Amino acid sequence: MTGKLYIGTNTKMFQTGTEAETYIRKMDDLIDDIRDRLEFFFIPSFTSLERSVRAVGDRIRIGAQNMAWEDRGQFTGEVSPLMLEEIGVRFVLIGHSERRHVFGETDGMEAAKVRLAADHGFTVLLCVGETAEQKDAGRSIQAVREQLEKAAGVLGPEEARERLWIGYEPVWAIGTSGVPASASYAEDMHGAIKGVLRQMFDGDGAEIPVLYGGSVNASNAPEIIARDGIDGLFIGRSAWDPDRFNGIIRSVLPVFESRASKQL
Ligand code: 13P
């Protein structure tokens, strides 16, 4: 972890290339005076990646929403890490809830992607999160533990510390029909995830940032970021208007920094 606030957005299957470029140019201006205090990232559609990289260079970390688990092959419709590297993308989202639950990706697939991404020196934002059924059955921690062990267990401690970020996104909290997790529930789950990471990677595990995502908005963001173990926010809908997103970032940054300074 860098001591900075991890914050960014995934635009899912919204925003054309033109829209994404306009958006990220505006965000680049809006966060200019605070960018050194942020690990800010933008994860647009594949067709928006190259122009987003061109628009903001290395001032903003640009990531892909998915990646194939092989460098090349007969995988119609997939995008290889070689293709991402070629356009300057070195950050990838793996195992988003929509990939797992809409497109049927398994932990085995996520593990292969995580391994290949690390081999290419990418930073990986690996998403984990329990379903409503798992939560109701009292199996939330067990569910995320399994996802972490299977998908991130392919990494050694040092590469996990250097390359791995975790997005904790409870499936029931994401999207238009989602209900945001309470701050205390998120805090408990982050504590459990950090415990699993420490078991998996010893001291290196304690350095892996864990971001919360799922219906984060202007009203709940400050109370969520005030909680221990929450190193950042991964936001969908509420981040897609630049001024609104900038407002959220500015409201949570002092809360995060004051919490971080107390922990020193
Ligand atoms: P929402 O903030 O729209 O619930 O989406 C969260 C998410 O899935 C980010 O990847």
Residues whose N, C-alpha, C, O or C-beta is under 5 A from the ligand:
A	BS01	13P	N10 A173 I174 G175 G213 G214 S215 V216 F234 I235 G236 R237 S238
